[in-house]
């Protein structure tokens, strides 16, 4: 994979309007999330629509709480390993919300958000772990402040408010794959 001007060239780009400039240009944290829309259903177009600000909230009754929500992530890794990018890594995506890491609030300012299509309780796929490893290594090369100790779950930076990527995410497997690379 190749990163140019904050964009991975070998992925589907689905540009979100929900971003702004990073205040200091710093990238020093990776945040792993999960998402499925509707909850527990995969392969549907609704994640793209949510991040692009055009979700039809009438499409599912569970979407009414998402009406008017402005949210995005830098990346989504679908169940089959497809990589989708919504926001340049050089810009601030709106994925972490109220958050804190190592005494710093506002993690969106310095983090890259990676969504895995999934749920807290359903195992992620081999294709997702492989694509996540590949993406992480490219990001490590591009952003020298990043390292394996600066990778967290959404639950780590927003405890009590968020639970993703959940107990189904195999942190040992993911970290071991980075060590083997």
C-alpha positions, 0 to 999 in steps of 0.5 A, a space after each residue: 500500500 502507498 500513502 500519498 498526501 494522507 491518502 492510501 492509493 490502493 483502496 476505495 475512497 469515499 470522501 466525507 465532509 465531516 473533517 477539519 484540519 488538525 490543529 498541530 498536524 500531529 499524528 501520534 495515536 491509532 484508535 480501533 473502533 467497530 461499527 455495523 449499521 444496522 447493529 450486527 448487519 454487515 455489507 450494507 451501504 449505510 456506513 458509507 452513507 453515515 460518514 458521507 452525511 447522507 444516511 436515510 434515517 428512514 431506512 431502519 428504525 434504529 437510525 433515528 438516533 443518527 439523524 443529523 449526526 456528523 461523524 467520520 473515520 479515516 478508514 473502514 475495514 469491511 468483513 472481506 478485508 476491503 479498505 475504505 478511506 473517508 478522510 485524509 490522515 493529514 486531516 482530523 476525522 470526527 471519530 473519537 468524540 469526548 476522549 482522553 489519552 495519556 492526559 491529553 483530551 480531544 483525541 481526534 486532534 492527533 489520532 487516526 480512526 480505523 473502523 472495523 465492520 463488526 460488533 463487540 461480541 462477534 469475531 472479526 475475520 482473518 481478512 480484517 486482521 490482515 488488512 489492519 496489519 498492512 494498514 498499520 505498518 504503512 501508517 507507522 512508516 508514514 507517521 514516525 510518532 506512531 508505534 505499537 504502544 500508541 494503538 488503543 481501542 475506542 473504549 480505552 480513550 472513552 471508558 464508560 462511554 464506548 466499548 468498541 472494538 469489544 471483547 471479540 477483538 484479539 489484541 494479542 493476535 493483532 500485536 503479534 502480527 505487527 511483531 512478525 512483520 
